[in-house]
C-alpha cells in the first residue's frame, strides 16, 4: 500500500483533533500577548531617538559650557532671537559665528538626545543607535532560525522573551550612549528571535483554511498604539524600558503550559512526544483520542518517514531550481517591506504635528486594514493581496516624495500619504509572510523565516540612515521606498498562490504534486458514531427422512 505523505497526514491530524479550537486559541493568545514587549522594544527609538526643542546657551556667565539645562525653553537674556535648534550663532552685531557648547532642552520629554546632548555634531548618533538595534534584529533572525530547527520552536521562543527582559532593564540603566547602543544591539537579538519564530510556531498548530487568521489580528498595531499613549503619559526613555521589561514577565510564566510544535517533533523523529502533544490538543479541544496506540501504529506503518539524520541549513533553500527561485523572490520582497515599514515608522519624528499623536495615528491606521486581511487573503488569495497593497504603498510613497521635493506646506497631505503608505506596506508584508510560511517546508521553515527576517532587517538597517538623510535631501526616503515596493510587486508576480494548499513538511513536498489542494480530505481519523451492529442471523437445522434442510432466519 502506498504510504501517506507526512504533510497530508499531519494536516489531517489537525482537522480531526485540532481544527481551530480552544487549544489553538490559547496558543495564539499567549504568543500575540507576548508580542507587546517586542512592539514596545522595537518602536522605542521612535520616542527615545526624538529630539526635543532646544536652544543654544551662549551666556557663559550664567551657564557653564558643556552642561545641558533641563529647563523649559524660553527666550530670555541667555538666548539670541531665533536660536531654536541652531548650532552656530551670531552674537550681537558681530558677523562671526560661535558654535554651541551647551544646550537647553524642553523638559516636556526626556529622550536619549537630551540625556547625552545628541545634537549638532552628535546628531547622527540616534539614527545610528537605531541601525545598531536593527543589526541585532538581523543577527537574531539568522541565529534563531537555525536554533528553532535544531532545539525546537518552544525553547527558542522563550529564549527571545528572556533577552527582552534582561536587556530592556540594562538599557534603562545605561550611563553612556555607547552602553545604550550596545544594549540595544542585544535587545535586537531578542526581537529578531521572536519575530522569526512566532509565526511558524503558531501556524504549525493551525489547519490550512484558518492559517491567515494570525496575520489578520492587528496586534502589532494595537501594541504600537498603546506604546504611543504610554509614552505620552510617561515621557522618559528609562521608565519606558522598565515598562517593556515588566510586561515580559507574565508571558515567561507560560513555559509550563505551552507545548512544543508536534510538526517539529515528528520531523525530528520524536513520535512519542508528538503523540503526547496531539493527545493533549485533542483533550483540550474536547475530541479525545480513544486509542492512542492505534494512532501510533498507523504512523509507523502508513506514513512516510522524514529524514531526521540530515541537519538542515540555509543551503537547503537552494537545493532545487524551484526553491532557489522562491528564495530569491522572497528575499527581494522582504527587503523592500522591511525598509518601507520601518522607514515610514521612524520618520514619524519628522512629520508635522504632535509626536505622540503621529505615533498613534501611524499605528491605529494599521488596525482596521489588518482586520480585513483575513477576508482579502481567503477571498482573492495571498498573492493578489500582496500585489494590491504593495502597489498602494508604492503609489502613496511616491506622492509623498514629490510633496517633500516641492516643499508643499500641508499638514493634511504630509500626514495622510505616510499613513496610506504605512497601511500598504503593512498589508503587503503580512501577506508575503503568509506566503513564505506556507511555501517552505517544516524542515527549513524556521531557517527560511530566519533568513527572510534577516534580509528585512537589512532594509530596516538602511531606513534610519535614510530618515536622517531625508532632512538634507527631501523626498529621498520615500523615493527609495516607492522603488523597493515596486520591486516587491514584481517579485510577487512570479510566486505561486498558497491559499488552501497542504502545508509542506519535507523538501520533496515542494514539488507540484504535493502542493495541489485536495478536492476531498483524506479523513484518516474521522470521528463518527460507531456503526450499528449487523443483523442477527440464526440457522435452524431440520432433519426429515435422512434429508437435511437448513432454514435461515434474519
C-alpha positions in Angstrom: 0.0 0.0 0.0 1.3 3.4 -0.9 2.2 5.4 2.2 0.6 8.7 3.1 2.8 11.8 2.7 3.7 13.1 6.1 2.4 16.7 5.4 -1.0 15.4 4.4 -1.1 13.1 7.5 -0.3 16.0 9.9 -2.8 18.3 8.3 -5.4 15.6 8.7 -4.4 15.2 12.4 -5.2 19.0 12.8 -8.5 18.7 11.0 -9.6 15.8 13.1 -8.3 16.5 16.6 -7.5 20.2 16.4 -9.4 22.3 14.0 -9.5 25.8 15.4 -10.5 25.0 18.9 -9.7 26.2 22.4 -6.1 24.8 22.2 -5.3 26.9 19.1 -6.9 30.0 20.6 -4.8 29.6 23.8 -1.5 29.2 21.8 -2.4 32.3 19.7 -3.4 34.4 22.7 -0.2 33.8 24.6 2.1 34.5 21.6 0.2 37.6 20.5 0.1 38.8 24.1 3.9 38.4 24.4 4.2 40.5 21.2 3.6 43.5 23.4 7.2 43.8 24.7 8.5 43.2 21.2 6.4 46.1 19.8 7.4 48.3 22.7 11.1 47.4 22.3 11.2 47.8 18.5 9.3 51.1 18.4 11.2 52.6 21.4 13.6 54.6 19.3 10.6 56.5 17.6 10.4 58.2 21.0 13.8 57.7 22.6 15.5 59.0 19.5 13.3 62.0 19.1 14.8 65.5 19.5 13.0 67.8 22.0 13.1 71.6 21.2 16.4 73.0 22.3 18.3 76.3 22.4 21.9 77.1 22.3 23.3 78.5 25.5 25.7 81.4 24.8 26.0 83.3 28.1 28.8 81.5 29.9 28.5 83.8 32.9 25.1 82.3 33.5 25.5 78.7 32.4 28.8 76.8 32.3 29.6 75.4 28.9 29.1 71.7 28.4 26.3 71.4 30.9 22.8 70.8 29.5 19.9 72.6 31.1 16.7 70.6 31.8 14.5 73.7 31.9 11.6 74.7 29.7 12.9 76.5 26.7 12.1 80.2 26.8 13.7 83.3 25.3 15.5 85.3 28.0 18.8 87.1 28.3 20.7 83.9 27.8 19.4 83.4 24.3 19.6 85.3 21.0 16.4 85.6 18.9 15.7 82.6 16.6 18.3 80.4 18.2 15.9 77.4 18.3 17.8 74.3 17.1 20.7 76.3 15.7 24.3 75.0 16.2 26.1 78.2 15.1 25.1 81.7 16.4 26.0 85.3 15.7 26.4 87.3 19.0 25.1 90.8 18.8 26.1 92.6 15.6 29.2 90.5 15.1 29.3 88.8 11.7 31.3 85.9 13.1 29.6 82.8 14.3 30.1 80.8 17.5 29.5 77.1 17.9 27.2 75.9 20.7 28.9 74.2 23.5 25.9 73.8 25.8 22.2 73.3 25.3 18.9 73.9 27.0 16.2 71.3 26.2 12.5 71.4 26.5 11.6 69.5 29.7 8.3 68.0 28.4 10.1 64.8 27.3 13.3 63.0 28.3 15.0 61.1 25.4 18.5 59.9 24.8 19.0 63.1 22.8 18.8 65.4 25.8 20.3 62.8 28.1 23.6 62.9 26.3 23.3 66.1 24.2 23.0 64.3 20.9 22.5 67.3 18.7 24.7 69.3 16.2 27.9 67.4 15.7 26.3 64.4 17.5 23.0 64.4 15.7 24.0 61.3 13.8 24.1 59.2 16.9 20.3 58.5 17.5 19.8 57.1 14.0 23.0 55.1 14.3 21.7 53.5 17.6 18.6 52.5 15.7 20.7 51.0 12.9 22.7 49.1 15.6 19.5 47.8 17.0 18.4 46.6 13.6 21.7 44.9 13.1 20.9 42.9 16.3 17.5 42.1 14.8 19.2 40.8 11.7 21.6 38.6 13.6 18.8 37.4 15.9 16.8 36.3 12.8 19.7 34.3 11.4 20.6 32.6 14.6 17.1 31.9 15.9 16.0 30.3 12.6 18.7 27.6 12.9 18.2 27.3 16.6 14.5 26.7 16.3 15.0 23.9 13.8 17.8 22.5 16.0 16.4 22.6 19.5 12.7 23.3 18.9 10.3 26.2 18.5 9.3 26.5 22.2 12.8 27.0 23.8 13.8 29.5 21.1 10.6 31.4 21.6 11.1 31.7 25.4 14.8 32.5 25.0 13.9 35.5 22.9 11.5 36.7 25.7 14.3 36.3 28.2 16.5 38.5 26.1 13.8 41.2 26.0 13.5 41.1 29.8 17.2 41.3 30.6 18.3 43.9 28.0 15.4 46.2 28.5 16.4 46.5 32.1 20.1 47.1 31.2 19.0 49.7 28.6 17.2 51.6 31.4 20.4 51.7 33.5 22.7 52.8 30.7 25.1 55.7 31.7 26.5 56.5 28.3 25.2 56.4 24.8 27.8 53.8 23.9 26.5 51.5 26.6 22.9 52.2 25.5 23.8 51.3 21.9 25.4 48.0 23.0 22.3 47.1 25.0 20.1 47.9 22.0 22.2 45.5 19.9 21.5 42.6 22.3 17.9 43.7 22.6 17.7 43.5 18.8 18.8 39.8 19.1 15.8 39.1 21.2 13.4 41.0 18.9 14.8 39.2 15.8 14.5 35.8 17.5 10.9 36.4 18.4 9.8 37.8 15.0 11.5 34.8 13.3 9.9 32.1 15.4 6.4 33.2 16.5 4.8 32.8 13.0 6.0 29.2 12.3 5.4 28.3 16.0 1.7 29.3 15.9 0.9 28.3 12.3 2.1 24.7 12.8 -0.9 24.2 15.1 -3.4 25.8 12.8 -5.3 24.0 10.0 -4.8 25.2 6.4 -8.1 27.1 6.0 -7.5 29.1 9.1 -3.8 30.0 8.7 -4.5 33.5 7.6 -6.2 34.3 10.9 -2.9 35.0 12.6 -1.9 37.6 10.1 -5.4 39.2 10.3 -5.2 40.0 14.0 -3.7 43.5 14.2 -1.8 43.0 17.5 1.3 44.9 16.3 -0.8 47.9 15.5 -2.6 47.6 18.8 0.5 47.3 20.9 2.3 50.1 19.0 -0.7 52.4 19.6 -0.7 51.5 23.3 3.1 52.3 23.3 2.4 55.8 21.9 -0.1 56.6 24.7 2.2 55.1 27.4 5.0 57.3 26.1 2.6 60.3 26.2 1.8 59.6 29.9 5.4 58.5 30.8 7.7 60.6 28.5 11.0 59.2 29.9 13.1 56.7 27.9 14.4 55.0 31.1 11.0 54.2 32.5 9.7 53.1 29.1 12.4 50.5 29.0 11.5 49.3 32.5 7.8 49.0 31.4 8.9 47.0 28.4 10.8 44.6 30.7 7.9 44.2 33.2 5.3 43.2 30.6 7.5 40.3 29.6 7.3 38.6 33.0 3.7 37.2 32.8 4.4 35.6 29.5 7.5 33.8 30.7 5.4 32.0 33.2 3.6 30.2 30.4 6.6 28.0 29.8 4.9 25.1 31.6 1.6 25.5 29.6 3.0 25.9 26.1 3.7 22.8 24.1 6.4 22.1 21.5 5.2 22.0 17.9 4.1 18.5 17.1 5.2 19.0 13.5 8.7 19.8 14.6 8.6 16.7 16.9 7.5 14.4 14.1 10.0 15.9 11.7 12.8 15.2 14.3 11.7 11.6 14.9 10.2 12.3 18.4 7.0 10.4 17.8 6.2 9.7 21.5 6.5 13.4 22.4 4.5 14.4 19.3 1.7 11.9 20.3 1.6 13.5 23.8 1.1 16.9 22.3 -1.6 15.6 19.9 -3.4 13.8 22.7 -3.3 17.0 24.9 -4.5 19.1 21.9 -7.4 16.7 21.3 -8.3 16.7 25.0 -8.4 20.5 25.3 -10.5 20.7 22.1 -12.9 18.0 23.6 -12.1 15.5 20.9 -10.3 12.8 22.9 -8.3 10.1 21.2 -9.7 6.8 22.5 -6.9 4.5 21.1 -3.6 6.3 21.1 -1.7 3.1 20.3 -3.7 2.6 17.1 -2.8 6.1 16.0 0.9 5.3 16.8 0.7 2.1 14.8 -0.8 4.0 11.9 2.1 6.4 12.0 4.6 3.6 12.0 3.0 1.6 9.1 1.2 4.0 6.8 3.0 7.3 6.9 6.2 8.3 5.1 9.2 8.8 7.3 11.1 12.1 7.4 14.9 12.0 7.1 15.9 13.1 10.6 19.6 12.3 10.2 20.2 15.4 8.0 20.8 18.8 9.5 19.1 21.5 7.5 20.5 24.9 6.9 20.1 27.9 4.6 22.0 25.9 1.9 18.9 23.7 1.6 16.9 26.6 0.4 18.8 26.4 -2.8 18.9 22.6 -3.4 16.4 22.8 -6.4 15.6 25.3 -9.1 12.1 25.8 -7.6 13.4 26.5 -4.1 16.1 28.8 -5.4 13.6 30.8 -7.4 11.2 31.1 -4.5 14.1 32.1 -2.1 15.3 34.8 -4.4 11.8 36.3 -4.9 11.1 36.3 -1.2 14.5 38.0 -0.4 13.6 40.9 -2.7 10.0 41.2 -1.3 11.1 41.1 2.4 13.9 43.6 1.9 11.5 46.1 0.3 8.9 45.6 3.1 11.5 45.9 5.9 12.7 49.2 4.5 9.3 50.6 3.8 7.7 49.6 7.1 10.4 51.0 9.4 11.4 53.9 7.2 7.8 55.3 7.4 7.6 54.4 11.1 10.9 56.1 12.1 10.1 59.1 10.0 7.3 59.9 12.4 9.7 62.2 14.2 9.9 64.3 11.0 6.2 64.6 10.5 4.4 67.9 11.4 2.2 68.0 14.4 2.3 66.2 17.8 4.9 63.4 18.1 2.7 61.1 20.2 -0.4 61.7 18.1 1.5 60.9 14.9 2.9 57.7 16.5 -0.6 56.7 17.5 -2.1 57.5 14.1 0.5 55.5 12.1 -0.2 52.5 14.4 -4.0 52.9 14.6 -4.2 53.2 10.7 -3.0 49.5 10.6 -5.7 48.1 12.8 -8.8 48.3 10.5 -6.9 47.4 7.4 -5.2 44.3 9.0 -8.7 43.2 10.3 -9.7 42.9 6.7 -6.7 40.8 5.8 -8.5 37.5 6.6 -11.2 38.4 4.0 -8.7 39.5 1.4 -6.3 36.5 1.7 -9.1 34.0 1.6 -11.2 35.8 -1.0 -8.7 36.9 -3.6 -5.7 34.9 -2.2 -2.4 35.6 -0.6 -0.7 36.6 -3.9 -3.2 39.1 -5.1 -3.5 40.7 -1.7 0.3 41.2 -1.7 0.1 42.7 -5.2 -2.7 45.1 -4.3 -1.2 46.6 -1.2 2.4 46.8 -2.4 1.0 48.8 -5.3 -0.9 51.1 -2.9 2.1 51.6 -0.7 4.4 52.4 -3.7 1.9 54.9 -5.1 1.4 56.7 -1.7 5.2 56.8 -1.2 6.0 58.4 -4.5 3.3 61.1 -3.9 4.8 61.8 -0.5 8.2 62.1 -2.1 7.0 64.8 -4.5 5.3 66.6 -1.7 8.6 66.9 0.1 10.6 67.8 -3.0 8.1 70.6 -3.8 8.1 71.6 -0.1 4.3 71.7 -0.1 3.2 73.1 3.3 0.2 71.0 4.0 -0.2 69.1 7.3 -3.0 67.1 5.9 -1.1 65.7 2.9 2.1 65.2 5.0 0.1 63.0 7.4 -2.4 61.2 5.0 0.1 59.9 2.5 2.5 58.4 5.0 -0.5 56.7 6.6 -1.6 55.2 3.3 1.9 54.1 2.5 2.3 52.5 6.0 -1.0 50.6 5.5 0.0 49.4 2.1 3.4 48.2 3.3 1.9 46.5 6.4 -0.7 44.6 4.5 1.7 43.6 1.7 4.3 42.4 4.3 1.7 40.3 6.2 0.5 38.6 3.0 4.1 37.9 1.9 4.9 36.5 5.4 1.9 34.1 5.0 3.1 33.1 1.5 6.6 32.3 2.8 5.3 30.3 5.8 3.0 28.2 3.6 5.5 27.8 0.8 8.6 26.5 2.6 8.5 23.0 4.3 8.7 22.3 8.1 12.3 21.1 8.0 13.5 24.5 6.8 10.6 26.7 7.8 12.4 28.4 10.7 15.6 28.6 8.7 13.8 30.3 5.8 11.9 32.6 8.3 15.2 33.5 9.9 16.8 34.3 6.6 13.9 36.5 5.4 13.6 38.3 8.7 17.4 39.0 8.5 17.0 40.3 4.9 14.1 42.5 6.1 16.5 43.9 8.7 18.9 44.9 6.0 16.2 47.2 4.8 15.5 48.4 8.3 19.2 49.0 8.9 19.3 51.4 5.9 15.9 53.0 6.8 17.2 55.1 9.9 20.1 56.5 7.9 17.7 57.5 5.1 15.4 59.1 7.7 18.5 61.2 8.8 19.5 61.8 5.1 15.9 62.9 4.3 16.4 66.1 6.4 19.1 67.2 3.9 17.7 65.6 0.7 13.9 65.9 1.0 12.0 63.0 -0.5 14.9 60.6 -0.8 13.4 58.3 1.9 10.1 58.0 0.0 11.6 57.7 -3.5 13.6 54.7 -2.3 10.5 53.3 -0.6 8.5 53.5 -3.7 11.1 51.9 -5.9 11.6 49.0 -3.5 7.9 48.3 -3.2 7.6 48.2 -7.0 10.4 45.6 -6.9 8.4 43.6 -4.3 5.3 43.9 -6.5 7.3 42.4 -9.4 8.7 39.6 -7.3 5.2 38.5 -6.0 4.0 38.3 -9.6 6.2 35.2 -10.0 5.2 33.5 -6.8 2.6 30.7 -6.7 -0.6 31.0 -4.7 -0.7 29.0 -1.5 -4.3 29.5 -0.5 -5.8 26.2 0.8 -2.6 24.3 -0.1 -1.3 21.5 2.1 1.5 22.8 4.4 4.7 21.1 3.2 6.9 19.2 5.7 9.8 17.9 3.6 11.9 19.3 0.8 10.2 16.9 -1.7 6.8 18.3 -0.7 7.6 21.5 -2.6 7.0 19.7 -5.8 3.8 20.4 -7.6 2.1 17.0 -6.9 2.2 17.7 -3.1 1.2 21.4 -3.4 -2.2 20.8 -5.1 -5.2 21.5 -2.9 -7.2 18.4 -2.0 -10.7 18.2 -3.5 -11.7 16.0 -0.7 -10.0 15.5 2.6 -8.4 12.1 3.5 -10.4 11.8 6.7 -7.9 9.4 8.1 -9.3 9.7 11.6 -12.8 10.8 11.1 -14.8 11.0 14.3 -18.2 9.5 13.9 -20.6 7.4 15.9 -19.9 3.7 15.9 -21.8 1.7 13.1 -24.9 -0.2 14.1 -24.4 -3.9 14.8 -25.0 -6.3 11.9 -28.4 -8.1 11.8 -28.6 -11.2 13.9 -28.6 -14.4 11.8 -29.8 -17.7 13.2 -29.8 -21.1 11.4 -32.3 -23.9 12.3 -31.5 -27.4 11.2 -34.4 -29.8 10.5 -33.9 -33.5 9.8 -36.6 -35.3 7.9 -36.3 -38.8 6.5 -32.5 -38.5 6.2 -32.8 -35.2 4.4 -31.2 -32.2 6.0 -33.0 -28.9 5.5 -31.4 -25.6 6.7 -33.7 -22.7 7.4 -32.1 -19.3 8.0 -33.9 -16.6 10.0 -32.9 -12.9 9.9 
